[in-house]
Amino acid sequence: MPDGRVPEPGGWNRISLQVDDIDAEVGRLDKAGVPFRSTIVTGVGGRQVLLDDLSGNPVELFQYT
């Protein structure tokens, strides 16, 4: 991750949520003060971003392209 975090034993389990407009969702959540682990990354099949929920658990937003 950009902040230097690396996976620990057991990996990073996360909830993955499909969204229709990742840019709009990131903008809305950023305004609400949600902490992001990464910026939007584009890869095979889509775009994704990781954020932390209120308990610090990773949540992935994914938009198919």
PDB file of N, CA, C and O in Angstrom, chain B, residues numbered from 101:
ATOM      1  N   MET B 101       0.834  -1.174   0.000  1.00  0.00           N
ATOM      2  CA  MET B 101       0.000   0.000   0.000  1.00  0.00           C
ATOM      3  C   MET B 101       0.884   1.244   0.000  1.00  0.00           C
ATOM      4  O   MET B 101       2.030   1.200   0.446  1.00  0.00           O
ATOM      5  N   PRO B 102       0.351   2.335  -0.496  1.00  0.00           N
ATOM      6  CA  PRO B 102       1.132   3.575  -0.521  1.00  0.00           C
ATOM      7  C   PRO B 102       1.625   4.024   0.857  1.00  0.00           C
ATOM      8  O   PRO B 102       2.652   4.694   0.962  1.00  0.00           O
ATOM      9  N   ASP B 103       0.890   3.653   1.917  1.00  0.00           N
ATOM     10  CA  ASP B 103       1.299   4.074   3.260  1.00  0.00           C
ATOM     11  C   ASP B 103       2.314   3.125   3.895  1.00  0.00           C
ATOM     12  O   ASP B 103       2.690   3.315   5.052  1.00  0.00           O
ATOM     13  N   GLY B 104       2.764   2.101   3.156  1.00  0.00           N
ATOM     14  CA  GLY B 104       3.773   1.183   3.657  1.00  0.00           C
ATOM     15  C   GLY B 104       3.248  -0.096   4.278  1.00  0.00           C
ATOM     16  O   GLY B 104       4.033  -0.984   4.608  1.00  0.00           O
ATOM     17  N   ARG B 105       1.935  -0.212   4.445  1.00  0.00           N
ATOM     18  CA  ARG B 105       1.385  -1.445   5.013  1.00  0.00           C
ATOM     19  C   ARG B 105       1.624  -2.607   4.051  1.00  0.00           C
ATOM     20  O   ARG B 105       1.565  -2.445   2.832  1.00  0.00           O
ATOM     21  N   VAL B 106       1.893  -3.777   4.621  1.00  0.00           N
ATOM     22  CA  VAL B 106       2.066  -4.992   3.823  1.00  0.00           C
ATOM     23  C   VAL B 106       1.165  -6.073   4.396  1.00  0.00           C
ATOM     24  O   VAL B 106       0.821  -6.025   5.577  1.00  0.00           O
ATOM     25  N   PRO B 107       0.771  -7.061   3.571  1.00  0.00           N
ATOM     26  CA  PRO B 107      -0.076  -8.134   4.082  1.00  0.00           C
ATOM     27  C   PRO B 107       0.613  -8.889   5.215  1.00  0.00           C
ATOM     28  O   PRO B 107       1.830  -9.070   5.212  1.00  0.00           O
ATOM     29  N   GLU B 108      -0.176  -9.316   6.163  1.00  0.00           N
ATOM     30  CA  GLU B 108       0.307 -10.109   7.281  1.00  0.00           C
ATOM     31  C   GLU B 108      -0.078 -11.564   7.041  1.00  0.00           C
ATOM     32  O   GLU B 108      -0.854 -11.846   6.129  1.00  0.00           O
ATOM     33  N   PRO B 109       0.447 -12.497   7.838  1.00  0.00           N
ATOM     34  CA  PRO B 109       0.052 -13.900   7.665  1.00  0.00           C
ATOM     35  C   PRO B 109      -1.470 -14.037   7.649  1.00  0.00           C
ATOM     36  O   PRO B 109      -2.169 -13.461   8.483  1.00  0.00           O
ATOM     37  N   GLY B 110      -1.960 -14.801   6.696  1.00  0.00           N
ATOM     38  CA  GLY B 110      -3.401 -14.952   6.537  1.00  0.00           C
ATOM     39  C   GLY B 110      -3.958 -14.038   5.470  1.00  0.00           C
ATOM     40  O   GLY B 110      -5.117 -14.178   5.080  1.00  0.00           O
ATOM     41  N   GLY B 111      -3.150 -13.098   4.988  1.00  0.00           N
ATOM     42  CA  GLY B 111      -3.595 -12.202   3.915  1.00  0.00           C
ATOM     43  C   GLY B 111      -4.499 -11.102   4.415  1.00  0.00           C
ATOM     44  O   GLY B 111      -4.668 -10.901   5.617  1.00  0.00           O
ATOM     45  N   TRP B 112      -5.067 -10.404   3.476  1.00  0.00           N
ATOM     46  CA  TRP B 112      -6.010  -9.332   3.789  1.00  0.00           C
ATOM     47  C   TRP B 112      -7.392  -9.732   3.317  1.00  0.00           C
ATOM     48  O   TRP B 112      -7.757  -9.503   2.164  1.00  0.00           O
ATOM     49  N   ASN B 113      -8.146 -10.323   4.202  1.00  0.00           N
ATOM     50  CA  ASN B 113      -9.539 -10.608   3.867  1.00  0.00           C
ATOM     51  C   ASN B 113     -10.269  -9.289   3.820  1.00  0.00           C
ATOM     52  O   ASN B 113      -9.985  -8.393   4.615  1.00  0.00           O
ATOM     53  N   ARG B 114     -11.209  -9.153   2.897  1.00  0.00           N
ATOM     54  CA  ARG B 114     -11.933  -7.902   2.786  1.00  0.00           C
ATOM     55  C   ARG B 114     -13.297  -8.148   2.193  1.00  0.00           C
ATOM     56  O   ARG B 114     -13.546  -9.166   1.547  1.00  0.00           O
ATOM     57  N   ILE B 115     -14.161  -7.207   2.422  1.00  0.00           N
ATOM     58  CA  ILE B 115     -15.476  -7.196   1.800  1.00  0.00           C
ATOM     59  C   ILE B 115     -15.303  -6.482   0.468  1.00  0.00           C
ATOM     60  O   ILE B 115     -14.655  -5.437   0.401  1.00  0.00           O
ATOM     61  N   SER B 116     -15.874  -7.036  -0.586  1.00  0.00           N
ATOM     62  CA  SER B 116     -15.792  -6.415  -1.903  1.00  0.00           C
ATOM     63  C   SER B 116     -17.196  -6.011  -2.343  1.00  0.00           C
ATOM     64  O   SER B 116     -18.114  -6.830  -2.383  1.00  0.00           O
ATOM     65  N   LEU B 117     -17.339  -4.725  -2.673  1.00  0.00           N
ATOM     66  CA  LEU B 117     -18.626  -4.200  -3.108  1.00  0.00           C
ATOM     67  C   LEU B 117     -18.518  -3.689  -4.533  1.00  0.00           C
ATOM     68  O   LEU B 117     -17.623  -2.908  -4.857  1.00  0.00           O
ATOM     69  N   GLN B 118     -19.431  -4.132  -5.381  1.00  0.00           N
ATOM     70  CA  GLN B 118     -19.454  -3.656  -6.756  1.00  0.00           C
ATOM     71  C   GLN B 118     -20.221  -2.339  -6.813  1.00  0.00           C
ATOM     72  O   GLN B 118     -21.306  -2.218  -6.245  1.00  0.00           O
ATOM     73  N   VAL B 119     -19.650  -1.356  -7.500  1.00  0.00           N
ATOM     74  CA  VAL B 119     -20.294  -0.055  -7.657  1.00  0.00           C
ATOM     75  C   VAL B 119     -20.369   0.282  -9.143  1.00  0.00           C
ATOM     76  O   VAL B 119     -19.586  -0.230  -9.944  1.00  0.00           O
ATOM     77  N   ASP B 120     -21.311   1.142  -9.505  1.00  0.00           N
ATOM     78  CA  ASP B 120     -21.471   1.549 -10.904  1.00  0.00           C
ATOM     79  C   ASP B 120     -20.560   2.712 -11.283  1.00  0.00           C
ATOM     80  O   ASP B 120     -20.129   2.812 -12.432  1.00  0.00           O
ATOM     81  N   ASP B 121     -20.261   3.598 -10.318  1.00  0.00           N
ATOM     82  CA  ASP B 121     -19.437   4.781 -10.590  1.00  0.00           C
ATOM     83  C   ASP B 121     -18.452   4.964  -9.440  1.00  0.00           C
ATOM     84  O   ASP B 121     -18.758   5.627  -8.449  1.00  0.00           O
ATOM     85  N   ILE B 122     -17.278   4.378  -9.580  1.00  0.00           N
ATOM     86  CA  ILE B 122     -16.299   4.392  -8.485  1.00  0.00           C
ATOM     87  C   ILE B 122     -15.822   5.805  -8.172  1.00  0.00           C
ATOM     88  O   ILE B 122     -15.565   6.130  -7.012  1.00  0.00           O
ATOM     89  N   ASP B 123     -15.701   6.653  -9.204  1.00  0.00           N
ATOM     90  CA  ASP B 123     -15.250   8.032  -8.963  1.00  0.00           C
ATOM     91  C   ASP B 123     -16.242   8.784  -8.080  1.00  0.00           C
ATOM     92  O   ASP B 123     -15.840   9.508  -7.169  1.00  0.00           O
ATOM     93  N   ALA B 124     -17.528   8.615  -8.345  1.00  0.00           N
ATOM     94  CA  ALA B 124     -18.551   9.288  -7.540  1.00  0.00           C
ATOM     95  C   ALA B 124     -18.558   8.763  -6.108  1.00  0.00           C
ATOM     96  O   ALA B 124     -18.680   9.538  -5.159  1.00  0.00           O
ATOM     97  N   GLU B 125     -18.427   7.442  -5.952  1.00  0.00           N
ATOM     98  CA  GLU B 125     -18.431   6.850  -4.608  1.00  0.00           C
ATOM     99  C   GLU B 125     -17.217   7.295  -3.804  1.00  0.00           C
ATOM    100  O   GLU B 125     -17.340   7.616  -2.622  1.00  0.00           O
ATOM    101  N   VAL B 126     -16.044   7.318  -4.437  1.00  0.00           N
ATOM    102  CA  VAL B 126     -14.834   7.763  -3.740  1.00  0.00           C
ATOM    103  C   VAL B 126     -14.983   9.227  -3.332  1.00  0.00           C
ATOM    104  O   VAL B 126     -14.605   9.595  -2.220  1.00  0.00           O
ATOM    105  N   GLY B 127     -15.523  10.061  -4.206  1.00  0.00           N
ATOM    106  CA  GLY B 127     -15.739  11.462  -3.871  1.00  0.00           C
ATOM    107  C   GLY B 127     -16.678  11.636  -2.686  1.00  0.00           C
ATOM    108  O   GLY B 127     -16.417  12.433  -1.785  1.00  0.00           O
ATOM    109  N   ARG B 128     -17.771  10.883  -2.697  1.00  0.00           N
ATOM    110  CA  ARG B 128     -18.763  10.962  -1.614  1.00  0.00           C
ATOM    111  C   ARG B 128     -18.165  10.504  -0.287  1.00  0.00           C
ATOM    112  O   ARG B 128     -18.352  11.155   0.741  1.00  0.00           O
ATOM    113  N   LEU B 129     -17.444   9.378  -0.313  1.00  0.00           N
ATOM    114  CA  LEU B 129     -16.863   8.839   0.912  1.00  0.00           C
ATOM    115  C   LEU B 129     -15.707   9.696   1.422  1.00  0.00           C
ATOM    116  O   LEU B 129     -15.526   9.843   2.631  1.00  0.00           O
ATOM    117  N   ASP B 130     -14.928  10.260   0.504  1.00  0.00           N
ATOM    118  CA  ASP B 130     -13.830  11.146   0.894  1.00  0.00           C
ATOM    119  C   ASP B 130     -14.367  12.380   1.614  1.00  0.00           C
ATOM    120  O   ASP B 130     -13.797  12.808   2.619  1.00  0.00           O
ATOM    121  N   LYS B 131     -15.455  12.953   1.110  1.00  0.00           N
ATOM    122  CA  LYS B 131     -16.082  14.118   1.761  1.00  0.00           C
ATOM    123  C   LYS B 131     -16.573  13.773   3.158  1.00  0.00           C
ATOM    124  O   LYS B 131     -16.601  14.625   4.046  1.00  0.00           O
ATOM    125  N   ALA B 132     -16.966  12.500   3.347  1.00  0.00           N
ATOM    126  CA  ALA B 132     -17.462  12.055   4.652  1.00  0.00           C
ATOM    127  C   ALA B 132     -16.321  11.706   5.612  1.00  0.00           C
ATOM    128  O   ALA B 132     -16.566  11.372   6.771  1.00  0.00           O
ATOM    129  N   GLY B 133     -15.069  11.782   5.128  1.00  0.00           N
ATOM    130  CA  GLY B 133     -13.928  11.522   6.000  1.00  0.00           C
ATOM    131  C   GLY B 133     -13.499  10.075   6.101  1.00  0.00           C
ATOM    132  O   GLY B 133     -12.760   9.711   7.015  1.00  0.00           O
ATOM    133  N   VAL B 134     -13.953   9.238   5.171  1.00  0.00           N
ATOM    134  CA  VAL B 134     -13.573   7.821   5.193  1.00  0.00           C
ATOM    135  C   VAL B 134     -12.100   7.693   4.829  1.00  0.00           C
ATOM    136  O   VAL B 134     -11.669   8.282   3.838  1.00  0.00           O
ATOM    137  N   PRO B 135     -11.307   6.935   5.604  1.00  0.00           N
ATOM    138  CA  PRO B 135      -9.880   6.763   5.287  1.00  0.00           C
ATOM    139  C   PRO B 135      -9.677   5.726   4.175  1.00  0.00           C
ATOM    140  O   PRO B 135     -10.207   4.617   4.241  1.00  0.00           O
ATOM    141  N   PHE B 136      -8.909   6.102   3.167  1.00  0.00           N
ATOM    142  CA  PHE B 136      -8.604   5.210   2.054  1.00  0.00           C
ATOM    143  C   PHE B 136      -7.212   4.627   2.222  1.00  0.00           C
ATOM    144  O   PHE B 136      -6.287   5.321   2.643  1.00  0.00           O
ATOM    145  N   ARG B 137      -7.067   3.350   1.891  1.00  0.00           N
ATOM    146  CA  ARG B 137      -5.760   2.686   1.925  1.00  0.00           C
ATOM    147  C   ARG B 137      -5.003   2.900   0.626  1.00  0.00           C
ATOM    148  O   ARG B 137      -3.775   2.816   0.604  1.00  0.00           O
ATOM    149  N   SER B 138      -5.713   3.173  -0.450  1.00  0.00           N
ATOM    150  CA  SER B 138      -5.068   3.328  -1.757  1.00  0.00           C
ATOM    151  C   SER B 138      -5.849   4.327  -2.589  1.00  0.00           C
ATOM    152  O   SER B 138      -6.937   4.766  -2.216  1.00  0.00           O
ATOM    153  N   THR B 139      -5.270   4.671  -3.714  1.00  0.00           N
ATOM    154  CA  THR B 139      -5.993   5.443  -4.716  1.00  0.00           C
ATOM    155  C   THR B 139      -6.668   4.442  -5.648  1.00  0.00           C
ATOM    156  O   THR B 139      -6.454   3.236  -5.527  1.00  0.00           O
ATOM    157  N   ILE B 140      -7.472   4.934  -6.565  1.00  0.00           N
ATOM    158  CA  ILE B 140      -8.133   4.047  -7.519  1.00  0.00           C
ATOM    159  C   ILE B 140      -7.074   3.430  -8.427  1.00  0.00           C
ATOM    160  O   ILE B 140      -6.237   4.129  -8.998  1.00  0.00           O
ATOM    161  N   VAL B 141      -7.130   2.112  -8.546  1.00  0.00           N
ATOM    162  CA  VAL B 141      -6.195   1.355  -9.381  1.00  0.00           C
ATOM    163  C   VAL B 141      -6.981   0.711 -10.516  1.00  0.00           C
ATOM    164  O   VAL B 141      -8.043   0.129 -10.292  1.00  0.00           O
ATOM    165  N   THR B 142      -6.457   0.817 -11.734  1.00  0.00           N
ATOM    166  CA  THR B 142      -7.088   0.189 -12.890  1.00  0.00           C
ATOM    167  C   THR B 142      -6.325  -1.068 -13.249  1.00  0.00           C
ATOM    168  O   THR B 142      -5.104  -1.041 -13.403  1.00  0.00           O
ATOM    169  N   GLY B 143      -7.047  -2.173 -13.381  1.00  0.00           N
ATOM    170  CA  GLY B 143      -6.426  -3.442 -13.722  1.00  0.00           C
ATOM    171  C   GLY B 143      -7.277  -4.191 -14.728  1.00  0.00           C
ATOM    172  O   GLY B 143      -8.195  -3.633 -15.328  1.00  0.00           O
ATOM    173  N   VAL B 144      -6.959  -5.448 -14.898  1.00  0.00           N
ATOM    174  CA  VAL B 144      -7.705  -6.289 -15.832  1.00  0.00           C
ATOM    175  C   VAL B 144      -9.149  -6.409 -15.358  1.00  0.00           C
ATOM    176  O   VAL B 144      -9.407  -6.898 -14.258  1.00  0.00           O
ATOM    177  N   GLY B 145     -10.062  -5.975 -16.164  1.00  0.00           N
ATOM    178  CA  GLY B 145     -11.478  -6.144 -15.851  1.00  0.00           C
ATOM    179  C   GLY B 145     -12.126  -5.031 -15.070  1.00  0.00           C
ATOM    180  O   GLY B 145     -13.352  -4.987 -14.981  1.00  0.00           O
ATOM    181  N   GLY B 146     -11.345  -4.120 -14.496  1.00  0.00           N
ATOM    182  CA  GLY B 146     -12.008  -3.073 -13.747  1.00  0.00           C
ATOM    183  C   GLY B 146     -11.092  -2.166 -12.970  1.00  0.00           C
ATOM    184  O   GLY B 146      -9.870  -2.180 -13.121  1.00  0.00           O
ATOM    185  N   ARG B 147     -11.734  -1.369 -12.128  1.00  0.00           N
ATOM    186  CA  ARG B 147     -11.035  -0.400 -11.281  1.00  0.00           C
ATOM    187  C   ARG B 147     -11.410  -0.696  -9.837  1.00  0.00           C
ATOM    188  O   ARG B 147     -12.533  -1.112  -9.550  1.00  0.00           O
ATOM    189  N   GLN B 148     -10.454  -0.476  -8.923  1.00  0.00           N
ATOM    190  CA  GLN B 148     -10.730  -0.761  -7.514  1.00  0.00           C
ATOM    191  C   GLN B 148     -10.020   0.225  -6.612  1.00  0.00           C
ATOM    192  O   GLN B 148      -9.055   0.881  -7.006  1.00  0.00           O
ATOM    193  N   VAL B 149     -10.521   0.313  -5.396  1.00  0.00           N
ATOM    194  CA  VAL B 149      -9.910   1.128  -4.359  1.00  0.00           C
ATOM    195  C   VAL B 149     -10.181   0.430  -3.025  1.00  0.00           C
ATOM    196  O   VAL B 149     -11.229  -0.190  -2.845  1.00  0.00           O
ATOM    197  N   LEU B 150      -9.238   0.536  -2.100  1.00  0.00           N
ATOM    198  CA  LEU B 150      -9.412  -0.029  -0.760  1.00  0.00           C
ATOM    199  C   LEU B 150      -9.580   1.089   0.251  1.00  0.00           C
ATOM    200  O   LEU B 150      -8.875   2.098   0.209  1.00  0.00           O
ATOM    201  N   LEU B 151     -10.519   0.895   1.155  1.00  0.00           N
ATOM    202  CA  LEU B 151     -10.767   1.848   2.230  1.00  0.00           C
ATOM    203  C   LEU B 151     -10.940   1.089   3.525  1.00  0.00           C
ATOM    204  O   LEU B 151     -11.069  -0.135   3.520  1.00  0.00           O
ATOM    205  N   ASP B 152     -10.944   1.803   4.630  1.00  0.00           N
ATOM    206  CA  ASP B 152     -11.164   1.202   5.949  1.00  0.00           C
ATOM    207  C   ASP B 152     -12.568   1.528   6.433  1.00  0.00           C
ATOM    208  O   ASP B 152     -13.024   2.666   6.315  1.00  0.00           O
ATOM    209  N   ASP B 153     -13.261   0.509   6.985  1.00  0.00           N
ATOM    210  CA  ASP B 153     -14.546   0.789   7.621  1.00  0.00           C
ATOM    211  C   ASP B 153     -14.302   1.382   9.007  1.00  0.00           C
ATOM    212  O   ASP B 153     -13.153   1.621   9.378  1.00  0.00           O
ATOM    213  N   LEU B 154     -15.343   1.619   9.761  1.00  0.00           N
ATOM    214  CA  LEU B 154     -15.202   2.268  11.064  1.00  0.00           C
ATOM    215  C   LEU B 154     -14.365   1.467  12.059  1.00  0.00           C
ATOM    216  O   LEU B 154     -13.812   2.033  13.001  1.00  0.00           O
ATOM    217  N   SER B 155     -14.268   0.143  11.852  1.00  0.00           N
ATOM    218  CA  SER B 155     -13.478  -0.704  12.739  1.00  0.00           C
ATOM    219  C   SER B 155     -12.072  -0.967  12.207  1.00  0.00           C
ATOM    220  O   SER B 155     -11.300  -1.704  12.820  1.00  0.00           O
ATOM    221  N   GLY B 156     -11.742  -0.363  11.062  1.00  0.00           N
ATOM    222  CA  GLY B 156     -10.415  -0.548  10.482  1.00  0.00           C
ATOM    223  C   GLY B 156     -10.299  -1.745   9.556  1.00  0.00           C
ATOM    224  O   GLY B 156      -9.198  -2.098   9.133  1.00  0.00           O
ATOM    225  N   ASN B 157     -11.430  -2.377   9.234  1.00  0.00           N
ATOM    226  CA  ASN B 157     -11.424  -3.503   8.326  1.00  0.00           C
ATOM    227  C   ASN B 157     -11.373  -3.034   6.880  1.00  0.00           C
ATOM    228  O   ASN B 157     -12.017  -2.040   6.544  1.00  0.00           O
ATOM    229  N   PRO B 158     -10.626  -3.720   6.010  1.00  0.00           N
ATOM    230  CA  PRO B 158     -10.545  -3.288   4.620  1.00  0.00           C
ATOM    231  C   PRO B 158     -11.826  -3.612   3.842  1.00  0.00           C
ATOM    232  O   PRO B 158     -12.425  -4.677   3.991  1.00  0.00           O
ATOM    233  N   VAL B 159     -12.212  -2.652   3.013  1.00  0.00           N
ATOM    234  CA  VAL B 159     -13.361  -2.794   2.128  1.00  0.00           C
ATOM    235  C   VAL B 159     -12.880  -2.394   0.738  1.00  0.00           C
ATOM    236  O   VAL B 159     -12.237  -1.359   0.567  1.00  0.00           O
ATOM    237  N   GLU B 160     -13.196  -3.218  -0.246  1.00  0.00           N
ATOM    238  CA  GLU B 160     -12.825  -2.927  -1.622  1.00  0.00           C
ATOM    239  C   GLU B 160     -14.057  -2.478  -2.399  1.00  0.00           C
ATOM    240  O   GLU B 160     -15.092  -3.143  -2.376  1.00  0.00           O
ATOM    241  N   LEU B 161     -13.937  -1.352  -3.083  1.00  0.00           N
ATOM    242  CA  LEU B 161     -14.962  -0.951  -4.039  1.00  0.00           C
ATOM    243  C   LEU B 161     -14.443  -1.333  -5.417  1.00  0.00           C
ATOM    244  O   LEU B 161     -13.291  -1.053  -5.749  1.00  0.00           O
ATOM    245  N   PHE B 162     -15.287  -1.973  -6.223  1.00  0.00           N
ATOM    246  CA  PHE B 162     -14.858  -2.457  -7.530  1.00  0.00           C
ATOM    247  C   PHE B 162     -15.878  -2.050  -8.583  1.00  0.00           C
ATOM    248  O   PHE B 162     -17.085  -2.196  -8.390  1.00  0.00           O
ATOM    249  N   GLN B 163     -15.369  -1.536  -9.702  1.00  0.00           N
ATOM    250  CA  GLN B 163     -16.214  -1.182 -10.835  1.00  0.00           C
ATOM    251  C   GLN B 163     -15.705  -1.929 -12.055  1.00  0.00           C
ATOM    252  O   GLN B 163     -14.556  -1.757 -12.461  1.00  0.00           O
ATOM    253  N   TYR B 164     -16.569  -2.767 -12.645  1.00  0.00           N
ATOM    254  CA  TYR B 164     -16.194  -3.466 -13.869  1.00  0.00           C
ATOM    255  C   TYR B 164     -16.067  -2.458 -14.996  1.00  0.00           C
ATOM    256  O   TYR B 164     -16.801  -1.472 -15.049  1.00  0.00           O
ATOM    257  N   THR B 165     -15.109  -2.721 -15.915  1.00  0.00           N
ATOM    258  CA  THR B 165     -14.971  -1.855 -17.080  1.00  0.00           C
ATOM    259  C   THR B 165     -15.357  -2.581 -18.337  1.00  0.00           C
ATOM    260  O   THR B 165     -15.303  -2.005 -19.424  1.00  0.00           O
TER     261      THR B 165
END
